[in-house]
Amino acid sequence: MVRRAVRTLIIVVVLLCSIFVCPAAAEKSSLDAVLDSLFALNGFRKAAISPDGQRIAWVEALHEADGASSPNSAIYVTMLSAPGAPPRRVTAGSGGEALTEGEIAWSPDSHELAFLSNAETPDQSQLYIANVTGGRPRKLTSLRGSLDLPSWSPDGKTLALLLTEDAPRAPGPLEPMTPPSGVIGGKVYEQRLTTVDVASGQVRQISPADMYVYEYDWSPDARKFVATAAHGEGDANWYVAEIYSIDAVSGEAKSLFKPPQQIAVPRWSPDGKYIAFIGGLMSDEGSIGGDVFLLPAAGGDARNLTPGLKASASWLAWRPGGDEILILESLDGASGIATLGLRSGRVTPLWSGPETLSLGGWNYALSLARDGKISAVVRESFRSPPEVWAGPIGAWKKVTNTNHAALASWGKAENVHWSSEGFSIQGWLTYPRDYDPTRRYPLVVEVHGGPGAMARPTWPGTLFDFTVLSPEGYFVLRPNPRGSFGQGEAFTRANVRDFGHGDLRDILAGVNFIVKNFPVDNGRVGIGGWSYGGYMTMWAVTQTQRFHAAAAGAGIANWQSYYGENDIDQWLIPFFGASVYDDGGVYAKSSPINYIKNVKTPTLILVGDRDGECPAPQSFEFWHALQTLGVENRFVVYPHEGHAIVDPDHRRDIMRRTLEWYDQHLK
């Protein structure tokens, strides 16, 4: 009876720590010092070059005075011809206060900048226009809800944006879900295409009231839009979105193409006759990879312009004249830029490098001037923190020097390759910081989310980025197994109806390769990951005893129960081939819970309580099984958090706990 009471007390303490997030370490550690430097970094949420190629604007995400992250951001503008000159801040405020400002868009004549700002009300952004030569910005809207993606019409008379009126939360599946109560499945909040007359400020919601618009592009004559959109709930239906044309006056929406897979980045050709877009197997809205397709603007069949491409296109833009399309590629774990000739069908590389090009976050893209040659981009790598660069493609010059004080406190990173069942698998291996080839080190495998994503050469983030383990004496392997971007559509599709099986064999082959060729202790190997990486961690410990410690963040324990719990169920059908109600067997064969009695590996489990992508009940299900079977574990639930943990204290707690877990079991 006493033993049962003690065991019950332990469970209660763990759950209380889960709810209130007990501190994992009171004293300052070397990990804290690394995290302090990462939180002190100023990130970039967007960079945009003016159409005439003369000016660059960017949005800088600011940190608090004590180094903690914050939602505050500021807009800056500078001349490309004046590198090093102090930039000018563009703001709807007085200039000294902290605001959330961003989503910048240049006018066609390059004289004005549209942007969003919460200067008037802290919890509500509005649309403003600023003259880049100076003067107070002009407020255009007084709307309620979420505003996003402002864009000028080609004639400069109208601004379009996406409006989710009276939204109860920030749109997007990564955001914390609204706690359920009352009648479920009632009102749907649609993100609608909305226009604002620049002269009068008149607002018109254009797209149908029952349609959710994800992306859009103006036609060259400003009379229509092309959009990716779907009827019904927004988070889930991105996976079944179609390409629509929407009349800019009447709002009439016409479906032009119903794709067999996911679509993104629709762009009208300069002559208005065609629409180019990226299509492929994608697991997350915003994480884009696939082939480039061409669709007649009147509708019809879409033609794949890049069949057999050994890369994944993540962004595209038309070159002047309409004979070429510029594409940004996810390529062998890194980045590449190429041109696609419409007449020849030839893909010609322009630039590639072991770094990440983006406009901030998952927005792997460039900002291109009207001439199709001058661009702006945020560049970063394992050794270089993010900064804005601009100039001719591949010959950019640094525009910002915001993060010059940031130093890489981790070891070198190496692009490694190994063979697995006929595939050449790529990954990134980070060395321990104070590497000594005469010593043997522990290894931790970090599996990326997705699976439609790619481990990239980036400056470390603050959410479950295992680069911070390098200063603590670990090798870190980030594999890109089958199902990842970077090697073309056939490779991305290679885990369809096979989650956890072939991709785990690719990872295990990588572990064997590293152990054989680097000074890694075969008895001190761990695994971890977030989202799909959390699932792969839960799966791995049910399939093999290869790993001696595991950390599963926002994982999936049971695909069968998950199907009815998550907020984005439509994503599953392209990967599993059917719904769980039509083919439960294919979901069962990849569910860790069905092999749970094989688990011996000590496992740390972490999740946000309002996660809609990988709901907390999945982690509870896995934890409950480990508790029942007597497998060593720890389970932490972070309050008021969605899939992307936001609170800096929670992020720090996650990394402290993860390091302590690996230290306890691998050192």
PLY file of the C-alpha trace (Angstrom):
ply
format ascii 1.0
element vertex 667
property float x
property float y
property float z
element edge 666
property int vertex1
property int vertex2
end_header
0.00 0.00 0.00
2.87 2.39 0.85
4.63 1.56 -2.44
1.43 2.25 -4.36
1.01 5.60 -2.57
4.60 6.60 -3.37
4.12 5.66 -7.03
0.89 7.70 -7.14
2.69 10.68 -5.59
5.42 10.47 -8.26
2.83 10.49 -11.04
1.05 13.48 -9.49
4.32 15.41 -9.21
5.15 14.70 -12.85
1.69 15.87 -13.93
1.94 19.02 -11.82
5.29 19.78 -13.44
3.59 19.15 -16.77
0.88 21.67 -16.05
2.92 24.37 -14.35
6.33 23.65 -15.97
8.66 23.18 -13.03
12.11 24.66 -13.66
14.56 22.06 -14.89
17.62 23.88 -13.60
18.01 26.79 -11.22
21.66 27.62 -11.84
23.10 29.23 -14.96
24.67 26.68 -17.30
26.67 26.70 -20.53
23.42 25.78 -22.29
21.79 28.89 -20.82
24.62 31.00 -22.21
24.08 29.57 -25.70
20.31 30.08 -25.42
20.86 33.65 -24.21
22.84 34.39 -27.37
20.18 32.80 -29.59
17.32 34.66 -27.94
19.27 37.91 -28.30
19.34 37.49 -32.07
17.23 39.87 -34.17
15.46 37.80 -36.78
13.99 38.92 -40.09
10.37 38.33 -40.99
10.54 39.75 -44.49
12.80 41.51 -46.97
11.54 43.29 -50.08
13.34 45.08 -52.89
11.56 47.94 -54.63
10.41 47.25 -58.22
13.02 49.70 -59.58
15.74 47.86 -57.64
16.87 51.01 -55.81
15.65 50.43 -52.25
15.42 47.54 -49.82
12.89 47.30 -47.03
12.88 44.67 -44.32
11.07 43.70 -41.15
13.28 43.11 -38.15
11.98 41.01 -35.25
13.18 42.65 -32.04
14.14 41.12 -28.72
13.55 42.50 -25.24
16.24 44.38 -23.34
16.91 41.30 -21.20
17.47 39.13 -24.28
14.07 37.45 -24.29
12.15 37.21 -27.54
9.10 39.40 -28.13
6.36 39.90 -30.72
7.72 43.36 -31.53
9.04 44.13 -34.99
10.15 47.19 -36.92
10.38 48.16 -40.60
13.52 49.69 -42.08
14.35 51.07 -45.54
17.68 51.88 -47.14
19.14 52.62 -50.58
20.92 49.77 -52.35
23.48 52.30 -53.62
24.36 53.35 -50.06
25.60 50.22 -48.28
26.45 50.87 -44.67
24.32 54.00 -44.44
21.99 54.06 -41.41
18.57 52.74 -42.45
15.42 54.77 -41.86
12.63 53.31 -39.79
9.14 53.37 -41.30
6.46 53.28 -38.62
2.87 54.25 -37.94
3.89 55.19 -34.40
5.96 58.01 -32.98
9.19 56.16 -33.69
10.28 55.25 -30.18
7.72 52.73 -28.98
7.73 48.97 -29.50
5.12 47.86 -32.06
4.29 44.88 -34.20
4.75 46.13 -37.77
5.40 44.20 -40.95
3.96 42.48 -44.04
5.54 45.10 -46.30
4.64 45.58 -49.98
6.13 48.06 -52.46
3.96 50.15 -54.77
4.58 49.58 -58.52
6.25 53.00 -58.83
8.58 52.22 -55.87
7.52 55.43 -54.09
5.30 53.98 -51.36
5.34 51.11 -48.93
2.20 49.40 -47.64
2.47 47.66 -44.29
0.51 46.40 -41.29
0.82 47.99 -37.85
-0.82 47.75 -34.44
0.07 51.37 -33.64
-3.55 52.31 -32.94
-4.67 49.21 -30.98
-2.23 46.67 -29.50
-4.27 43.61 -30.45
-5.45 44.78 -33.88
-3.33 45.54 -36.95
-4.44 47.90 -39.70
-3.18 48.70 -43.19
-1.02 51.79 -43.69
0.80 53.46 -46.59
4.07 55.36 -46.16
5.97 57.51 -48.65
9.53 56.20 -48.55
11.01 59.70 -48.76
9.39 60.69 -45.46
6.19 61.99 -43.91
3.62 60.41 -41.64
2.06 57.15 -42.92
-1.59 57.18 -43.91
-3.98 54.73 -42.25
-6.24 53.01 -44.78
-8.39 50.55 -42.82
-10.41 50.14 -39.64
-11.02 46.41 -39.74
-11.59 43.70 -37.11
-9.78 40.42 -37.39
-6.60 39.05 -38.89
-4.98 40.89 -41.84
-2.28 39.32 -43.99
-0.35 39.50 -47.29
-1.01 43.01 -48.64
-0.24 43.40 -52.34
-0.55 46.31 -54.81
-2.45 46.05 -58.05
-0.23 46.51 -61.14
-1.81 49.92 -61.78
-1.15 51.06 -58.19
-4.78 52.04 -57.54
-5.79 49.19 -55.24
-4.32 47.14 -52.41
-5.43 43.57 -51.80
-5.02 41.60 -48.60
-6.35 38.53 -46.83
-8.87 39.22 -44.06
-10.23 36.77 -41.49
-12.97 38.88 -39.97
-13.53 38.61 -36.20
-11.13 35.65 -35.99
-11.15 34.19 -32.45
-7.46 33.29 -32.78
-4.55 33.85 -35.14
-5.15 31.79 -38.31
-2.96 28.78 -38.99
-2.51 25.24 -37.69
0.65 26.12 -35.73
-1.27 28.52 -33.49
-2.85 27.46 -30.17
-6.31 26.06 -30.80
-9.34 27.65 -29.14
-10.38 25.38 -26.24
-13.50 23.45 -27.31
-16.82 24.19 -25.66
-20.46 24.34 -26.62
-21.69 23.19 -30.04
-18.73 21.85 -32.05
-18.52 22.32 -35.81
-20.47 25.56 -35.90
-19.20 28.84 -37.34
-16.29 28.70 -39.78
-14.04 31.76 -40.01
-12.97 32.19 -43.63
-9.91 34.09 -44.82
-11.27 36.22 -47.64
-9.59 38.15 -50.42
-10.28 41.83 -49.73
-9.48 44.98 -51.70
-8.84 48.51 -50.44
-9.06 51.53 -52.73
-5.84 53.50 -52.22
-7.44 56.90 -52.81
-10.60 56.55 -50.72
-9.85 53.64 -48.36
-13.04 51.86 -49.45
-12.92 48.19 -48.41
-14.58 45.36 -50.33
-14.51 41.66 -49.45
-14.17 40.03 -52.86
-13.98 36.25 -52.57
-17.07 34.15 -51.70
-18.07 34.09 -48.03
-17.72 30.29 -47.80
-14.23 30.15 -49.34
-10.86 30.24 -47.57
-8.11 31.89 -49.65
-4.51 30.89 -48.91
-2.44 32.69 -51.56
-3.17 34.98 -54.47
-1.61 36.99 -57.31
-2.92 39.92 -59.36
-3.41 39.47 -63.11
-1.25 41.85 -65.19
-4.33 43.91 -66.17
-5.51 44.14 -62.51
-8.93 42.72 -63.46
-8.57 39.30 -61.83
-6.77 37.31 -59.19
-5.42 33.80 -59.27
-5.74 32.13 -55.89
-5.26 28.84 -54.10
-8.47 28.35 -52.16
-10.93 25.84 -50.77
-14.44 25.88 -49.40
-14.85 25.25 -45.69
-12.45 25.23 -42.74
-9.07 26.77 -43.45
-6.46 24.76 -41.56
-7.47 21.35 -42.90
-8.56 22.23 -46.42
-5.26 23.69 -47.61
-4.48 20.11 -48.59
-7.38 20.00 -51.05
-7.13 23.59 -52.31
-7.76 24.29 -55.99
-6.59 27.06 -58.30
-9.30 29.67 -58.83
-9.62 32.84 -60.83
-11.50 35.55 -58.92
-12.94 38.59 -60.64
-11.61 41.76 -58.97
-14.98 43.55 -59.31
-17.74 40.95 -59.04
-15.86 38.43 -56.90
-16.98 35.61 -59.17
-14.76 32.59 -58.47
-14.07 30.00 -61.14
-12.11 26.80 -60.52
-9.31 26.54 -63.07
-7.62 23.38 -61.84
-8.23 20.69 -59.25
-4.80 19.22 -58.55
-4.02 15.63 -57.58
-1.65 16.91 -54.87
-0.89 20.08 -52.91
-0.24 23.41 -54.64
1.45 26.71 -53.79
2.89 29.96 -55.20
0.48 30.66 -58.12
1.98 33.34 -60.38
0.47 34.98 -63.46
2.68 35.21 -66.57
3.56 38.74 -67.78
1.23 38.39 -70.80
-1.63 37.05 -68.68
-1.96 33.83 -70.70
-0.56 31.33 -68.19
-0.30 30.60 -64.50
2.77 28.90 -63.07
2.61 27.14 -59.72
4.38 24.52 -57.59
2.67 21.18 -57.14
3.80 18.20 -55.11
3.29 16.10 -52.02
3.39 18.56 -49.11
2.62 17.86 -45.46
2.46 21.40 -44.02
1.02 24.68 -45.24
3.99 26.94 -45.91
6.52 24.11 -46.20
6.70 24.04 -49.99
8.40 21.53 -52.27
7.56 20.03 -55.64
7.69 20.48 -59.40
6.84 23.56 -61.47
3.60 23.38 -63.45
2.12 25.57 -66.20
-1.64 26.12 -66.50
-3.55 28.06 -69.19
-5.15 31.11 -67.56
-8.53 30.02 -68.90
-8.18 26.63 -67.18
-7.53 23.14 -68.48
-4.70 20.68 -68.02
-1.58 21.66 -66.12
1.75 20.62 -67.63
4.68 19.54 -65.46
7.67 21.59 -66.61
10.22 19.85 -64.37
9.60 16.08 -64.45
12.57 14.25 -62.99
14.00 17.35 -61.30
16.48 16.17 -58.65
15.51 19.00 -56.32
12.35 20.44 -54.79
11.13 23.83 -56.02
10.08 26.06 -53.10
9.41 29.36 -54.90
9.11 30.77 -58.41
8.85 34.08 -60.27
8.47 34.99 -63.93
11.35 36.71 -65.67
10.49 39.75 -67.87
9.29 38.66 -71.29
7.74 35.48 -69.95
10.22 33.05 -71.55
11.88 32.05 -68.29
10.84 31.21 -64.74
13.22 31.71 -61.85
13.04 28.97 -59.23
14.49 28.56 -55.74
15.37 24.95 -55.01
15.78 22.83 -51.92
18.79 20.90 -53.16
20.77 18.16 -51.40
20.09 19.67 -47.99
21.01 23.18 -49.11
19.81 25.90 -51.52
19.99 26.49 -55.25
18.68 29.03 -57.76
18.00 28.11 -61.37
16.19 29.34 -64.47
13.57 27.25 -66.25
13.28 27.87 -69.99
9.69 27.48 -71.17
10.63 26.72 -74.77
13.59 24.46 -74.10
12.35 22.94 -70.85
15.92 23.22 -69.61
16.72 23.94 -65.97
19.93 25.99 -65.80
21.64 26.41 -62.41
22.56 30.00 -61.50
23.80 29.59 -57.93
23.96 27.06 -55.11
25.48 27.03 -51.67
25.49 25.40 -48.19
23.18 27.98 -46.70
19.49 28.84 -46.41
17.82 31.56 -48.47
14.48 32.91 -47.26
12.34 35.93 -46.59
12.05 34.83 -42.98
10.85 31.62 -41.33
9.52 28.95 -43.68
9.20 31.52 -46.46
12.01 30.12 -48.63
11.91 32.72 -51.37
13.57 35.76 -52.92
12.26 39.28 -53.47
12.80 40.14 -57.12
12.98 43.57 -58.76
11.13 44.34 -61.99
14.20 43.55 -64.13
14.26 39.97 -62.85
17.95 40.28 -61.95
18.26 42.31 -58.75
16.97 40.61 -55.62
16.85 40.78 -51.85
17.06 37.79 -49.54
17.80 36.75 -45.97
20.88 34.51 -45.90
22.04 32.30 -43.03
24.05 29.17 -42.41
25.52 27.13 -39.57
28.35 29.67 -39.27
26.61 32.93 -40.28
23.56 34.40 -38.52
20.70 35.76 -40.63
21.19 39.09 -42.38
19.56 40.84 -45.33
21.52 40.78 -48.59
20.71 42.40 -51.93
22.06 42.73 -55.45
22.37 40.61 -58.59
21.49 36.97 -57.98
24.51 35.17 -56.56
26.46 38.42 -56.21
24.54 39.88 -53.27
26.06 42.41 -50.88
25.24 42.52 -47.18
22.65 45.19 -46.37
22.27 44.67 -42.61
24.82 43.98 -39.92
22.31 43.50 -37.13
23.69 40.25 -35.75
27.42 40.96 -36.16
28.06 40.21 -32.49
26.61 36.70 -32.70
29.26 33.99 -32.54
28.93 30.31 -33.41
29.55 28.49 -30.14
29.11 25.02 -31.68
31.29 22.76 -33.77
31.61 22.61 -37.53
28.84 21.10 -39.66
29.53 18.67 -42.49
27.33 17.54 -45.38
27.40 13.72 -45.28
25.91 11.03 -47.54
25.25 7.32 -47.13
23.47 4.56 -49.01
20.20 2.94 -47.99
18.26 0.46 -50.12
19.22 2.10 -53.40
18.81 5.67 -52.14
21.60 8.15 -51.55
20.64 9.73 -48.23
21.96 13.13 -47.22
22.29 14.64 -43.78
24.10 17.30 -41.76
26.56 16.24 -39.07
27.53 18.79 -36.41
30.72 18.05 -34.47
31.23 18.63 -30.75
32.54 22.15 -30.23
35.86 21.15 -28.68
36.33 18.18 -30.96
39.22 15.85 -30.17
39.60 12.96 -32.66
41.22 10.80 -29.97
38.02 10.82 -27.87
34.73 9.03 -28.41
31.52 11.03 -28.20
27.80 10.43 -27.82
25.59 10.98 -30.88
22.05 12.36 -30.99
19.90 12.08 -34.11
17.48 14.98 -34.69
14.66 13.99 -37.07
13.00 16.93 -38.82
9.27 17.59 -38.93
7.06 17.25 -41.95
7.76 14.73 -43.39
7.64 17.18 -46.32
10.55 19.33 -45.16
14.34 19.30 -45.11
17.08 19.66 -42.51
18.83 22.83 -43.68
22.05 24.72 -42.92
20.65 27.45 -40.65
21.71 29.42 -37.63
20.19 27.51 -34.69
16.68 28.26 -33.54
15.39 28.23 -29.97
12.78 25.47 -30.30
14.16 21.93 -30.14
17.27 22.66 -32.20
19.93 20.14 -31.22
22.83 22.29 -32.41
22.92 23.52 -28.81
24.04 20.02 -27.80
27.34 20.47 -29.66
28.93 22.69 -26.97
27.91 20.02 -24.45
30.06 17.38 -26.17
27.67 15.71 -28.64
27.76 14.84 -32.31
24.38 15.76 -33.86
23.08 14.10 -37.03
20.19 15.67 -38.98
19.20 13.18 -41.66
16.99 13.82 -44.70
15.51 10.34 -45.19
13.06 9.33 -47.89
9.98 11.54 -47.70
12.11 14.71 -47.36
12.53 17.53 -49.85
15.80 18.02 -51.71
16.01 15.13 -54.19
12.86 15.44 -56.28
9.27 14.26 -56.15
10.00 10.53 -56.42
12.13 10.75 -53.28
9.52 12.85 -51.46
6.84 10.27 -52.32
8.97 7.30 -51.27
7.36 7.03 -47.81
3.73 7.09 -48.99
1.78 4.31 -47.19
5.05 3.44 -45.44
5.47 5.93 -42.59
8.16 4.85 -40.14
9.42 1.88 -42.10
11.72 2.90 -44.96
12.52 6.27 -43.45
13.61 4.66 -40.17
15.83 2.24 -42.09
17.42 5.26 -43.80
18.08 6.84 -40.40
19.51 3.65 -38.91
21.80 3.28 -41.94
22.97 6.82 -41.25
23.69 6.02 -37.60
25.74 3.01 -38.66
27.62 5.15 -41.18
28.46 7.79 -38.57
29.52 5.23 -35.96
31.79 3.54 -38.50
33.43 6.70 -39.83
33.51 9.09 -36.87
34.62 8.74 -33.22
31.14 7.98 -31.87
30.48 5.62 -28.97
28.15 2.95 -30.30
26.59 2.53 -26.86
25.70 6.21 -26.45
23.29 7.06 -29.28
20.05 8.99 -28.79
17.19 10.20 -30.98
14.71 13.06 -30.84
12.51 15.32 -32.91
9.45 17.55 -33.00
6.19 16.96 -34.91
6.89 14.26 -37.51
10.27 13.99 -35.80
8.40 13.36 -32.54
6.41 10.62 -34.25
9.59 9.08 -35.67
11.09 9.11 -32.17
8.06 7.33 -30.71
8.16 4.90 -33.62
11.91 4.26 -33.40
11.83 3.17 -29.76
9.11 0.62 -30.57
11.12 -0.84 -33.47
14.71 -1.00 -32.26
16.90 -0.97 -29.16
19.52 1.01 -31.10
18.86 4.20 -29.15
19.67 4.64 -25.47
17.64 7.81 -24.88
14.80 9.51 -26.73
13.02 12.90 -26.65
9.69 13.04 -28.47
8.28 16.53 -29.00
4.66 16.87 -30.22
4.67 13.28 -31.41
2.01 10.92 -32.77
1.48 7.62 -30.98
-1.55 6.25 -32.79
-2.48 7.23 -36.34
-5.91 5.68 -35.91
-6.98 7.82 -32.96
-4.98 10.80 -34.31
-7.16 10.92 -37.43
-10.16 12.00 -35.35
-8.27 14.29 -32.96
-6.20 16.63 -35.11
-7.21 19.90 -36.77
-5.81 19.08 -40.24
-7.07 15.58 -41.07
-7.01 16.20 -44.85
-3.21 15.98 -44.87
-3.31 12.27 -44.11
-5.12 10.98 -47.19
-2.37 11.75 -49.78
0.17 9.97 -47.57
-1.92 6.97 -46.48
-3.98 6.62 -49.66
-7.36 6.58 -47.92
-9.08 7.75 -44.77
-8.72 5.73 -41.59
-12.37 4.70 -41.97
-11.67 3.15 -45.37
-8.28 1.55 -44.70
-7.51 1.33 -41.01
-4.82 -1.28 -41.60
-2.38 1.09 -43.30
-2.67 3.46 -40.31
-2.28 0.62 -37.82
0.95 -0.69 -39.35
2.69 2.65 -38.73
1.29 3.34 -35.25
3.83 3.15 -32.40
1.12 2.20 -29.90
0.62 -1.15 -31.63
4.25 -2.10 -30.87
4.47 -0.41 -27.49
5.54 -3.51 -25.55
8.88 -3.45 -27.39
9.91 -0.15 -25.76
12.86 -0.22 -23.37
14.37 3.21 -24.20
14.05 5.99 -21.57
11.82 8.58 -23.27
11.14 12.25 -22.60
7.75 13.43 -23.94
6.92 17.10 -24.56
3.83 18.82 -26.02
1.72 22.00 -25.99
-1.73 21.63 -24.46
-3.49 23.37 -27.40
-1.59 21.72 -30.24
-3.92 21.20 -33.21
-1.40 19.51 -35.50
-0.20 16.87 -33.03
-2.75 17.04 -30.20
-1.71 16.45 -26.60
-3.85 13.26 -26.27
-1.33 11.54 -28.56
1.46 12.23 -26.08
-0.79 11.24 -23.19
-1.50 7.93 -24.92
2.21 7.19 -25.34
3.06 8.31 -21.80
0.25 6.23 -20.28
1.57 3.13 -22.04
5.15 3.73 -20.83
3.88 4.31 -17.30
1.87 1.10 -17.40
4.81 -0.91 -18.76
7.30 0.56 -16.29
9.51 2.19 -18.94
11.50 5.15 -17.64
9.95 8.40 -18.88
9.13 12.00 -18.18
6.15 13.87 -19.58
5.72 17.67 -19.73
2.71 19.55 -21.08
3.18 23.28 -21.77
0.12 25.43 -21.04
-1.53 27.74 -23.60
0.82 26.54 -26.35
0.10 25.33 -29.87
2.31 23.28 -32.18
4.97 25.99 -32.34
5.90 26.67 -28.70
6.08 30.46 -28.34
6.79 31.35 -24.71
10.58 31.87 -24.28
10.51 30.33 -20.80
8.85 27.21 -22.22
11.44 26.98 -25.01
14.26 27.26 -22.50
12.65 24.66 -20.29
12.34 22.27 -23.24
16.01 22.53 -24.14
17.19 22.27 -20.51
15.12 19.15 -19.94
16.25 17.63 -23.22
19.94 18.17 -22.46
19.54 16.81 -18.92
17.75 13.74 -20.30
20.51 12.98 -22.79
23.24 13.71 -20.23
21.60 11.35 -17.77
21.40 8.45 -20.22
24.21 9.01 -22.74
27.07 10.35 -20.63
0 1
1 2
2 3
3 4
4 5
5 6
6 7
7 8
8 9
9 10
10 11
11 12
12 13
13 14
14 15
15 16
16 17
17 18
18 19
19 20
20 21
21 22
22 23
23 24
24 25
25 26
26 27
27 28
28 29
29 30
30 31
31 32
32 33
33 34
34 35
35 36
36 37
37 38
38 39
39 40
40 41
41 42
42 43
43 44
44 45
45 46
46 47
47 48
48 49
49 50
50 51
51 52
52 53
53 54
54 55
55 56
56 57
57 58
58 59
59 60
60 61
61 62
62 63
63 64
64 65
65 66
66 67
67 68
68 69
69 70
70 71
71 72
72 73
73 74
74 75
75 76
76 77
77 78
78 79
79 80
80 81
81 82
82 83
83 84
84 85
85 86
86 87
87 88
88 89
89 90
90 91
91 92
92 93
93 94
94 95
95 96
96 97
97 98
98 99
99 100
100 101
101 102
102 103
103 104
104 105
105 106
106 107
107 108
108 109
109 110
110 111
111 112
112 113
113 114
114 115
115 116
116 117
117 118
118 119
119 120
120 121
121 122
122 123
123 124
124 125
125 126
126 127
127 128
128 129
129 130
130 131
131 132
132 133
133 134
134 135
135 136
136 137
137 138
138 139
139 140
140 141
141 142
142 143
143 144
144 145
145 146
146 147
147 148
148 149
149 150
150 151
151 152
152 153
153 154
154 155
155 156
156 157
157 158
158 159
159 160
160 161
161 162
162 163
163 164
164 165
165 166
166 167
167 168
168 169
169 170
170 171
171 172
172 173
173 174
174 175
175 176
176 177
177 178
178 179
179 180
180 181
181 182
182 183
183 184
184 185
185 186
186 187
187 188
188 189
189 190
190 191
191 192
192 193
193 194
194 195
195 196
196 197
197 198
198 199
199 200
200 201
201 202
202 203
203 204
204 205
205 206
206 207
207 208
208 209
209 210
210 211
211 212
212 213
213 214
214 215
215 216
216 217
217 218
218 219
219 220
220 221
221 222
222 223
223 224
224 225
225 226
226 227
227 228
228 229
229 230
230 231
231 232
232 233
233 234
234 235
235 236
236 237
237 238
238 239
239 240
240 241
241 242
242 243
243 244
244 245
245 246
246 247
247 248
248 249
249 250
250 251
251 252
252 253
253 254
254 255
255 256
256 257
257 258
258 259
259 260
260 261
261 262
262 263
263 264
264 265
265 266
266 267
267 268
268 269
269 270
270 271
271 272
272 273
273 274
274 275
275 276
276 277
277 278
278 279
279 280
280 281
281 282
282 283
283 284
284 285
285 286
286 287
287 288
288 289
289 290
290 291
291 292
292 293
293 294
294 295
295 296
296 297
297 298
298 299
299 300
300 301
301 302
302 303
303 304
304 305
305 306
306 307
307 308
308 309
309 310
310 311
311 312
312 313
313 314
314 315
315 316
316 317
317 318
318 319
319 320
320 321
321 322
322 323
323 324
324 325
325 326
326 327
327 328
328 329
329 330
330 331
331 332
332 333
333 334
334 335
335 336
336 337
337 338
338 339
339 340
340 341
341 342
342 343
343 344
344 345
345 346
346 347
347 348
348 349
349 350
350 351
351 352
352 353
353 354
354 355
355 356
356 357
357 358
358 359
359 360
360 361
361 362
362 363
363 364
364 365
365 366
366 367
367 368
368 369
369 370
370 371
371 372
372 373
373 374
374 375
375 376
376 377
377 378
378 379
379 380
380 381
381 382
382 383
383 384
384 385
385 386
386 387
387 388
388 389
389 390
390 391
391 392
392 393
393 394
394 395
395 396
396 397
397 398
398 399
399 400
400 401
401 402
402 403
403 404
404 405
405 406
406 407
407 408
408 409
409 410
410 411
411 412
412 413
413 414
414 415
415 416
416 417
417 418
418 419
419 420
420 421
421 422
422 423
423 424
424 425
425 426
426 427
427 428
428 429
429 430
430 431
431 432
432 433
433 434
434 435
435 436
436 437
437 438
438 439
439 440
440 441
441 442
442 443
443 444
444 445
445 446
446 447
447 448
448 449
449 450
450 451
451 452
452 453
453 454
454 455
455 456
456 457
457 458
458 459
459 460
460 461
461 462
462 463
463 464
464 465
465 466
466 467
467 468
468 469
469 470
470 471
471 472
472 473
473 474
474 475
475 476
476 477
477 478
478 479
479 480
480 481
481 482
482 483
483 484
484 485
485 486
486 487
487 488
488 489
489 490
490 491
491 492
492 493
493 494
494 495
495 496
496 497
497 498
498 499
499 500
500 501
501 502
502 503
503 504
504 505
505 506
506 507
507 508
508 509
509 510
510 511
511 512
512 513
513 514
514 515
515 516
516 517
517 518
518 519
519 520
520 521
521 522
522 523
523 524
524 525
525 526
526 527
527 528
528 529
529 530
530 531
531 532
532 533
533 534
534 535
535 536
536 537
537 538
538 539
539 540
540 541
541 542
542 543
543 544
544 545
545 546
546 547
547 548
548 549
549 550
550 551
551 552
552 553
553 554
554 555
555 556
556 557
557 558
558 559
559 560
560 561
561 562
562 563
563 564
564 565
565 566
566 567
567 568
568 569
569 570
570 571
571 572
572 573
573 574
574 575
575 576
576 577
577 578
578 579
579 580
580 581
581 582
582 583
583 584
584 585
585 586
586 587
587 588
588 589
589 590
590 591
591 592
592 593
593 594
594 595
595 596
596 597
597 598
598 599
599 600
600 601
601 602
602 603
603 604
604 605
605 606
606 607
607 608
608 609
609 610
610 611
611 612
612 613
613 614
614 615
615 616
616 617
617 618
618 619
619 620
620 621
621 622
622 623
623 624
624 625
625 626
626 627
627 628
628 629
629 630
630 631
631 632
632 633
633 634
634 635
635 636
636 637
637 638
638 639
639 640
640 641
641 642
642 643
643 644
644 645
645 646
646 647
647 648
648 649
649 650
650 651
651 652
652 653
653 654
654 655
655 656
656 657
657 658
658 659
659 660
660 661
661 662
662 663
663 664
664 665
665 666
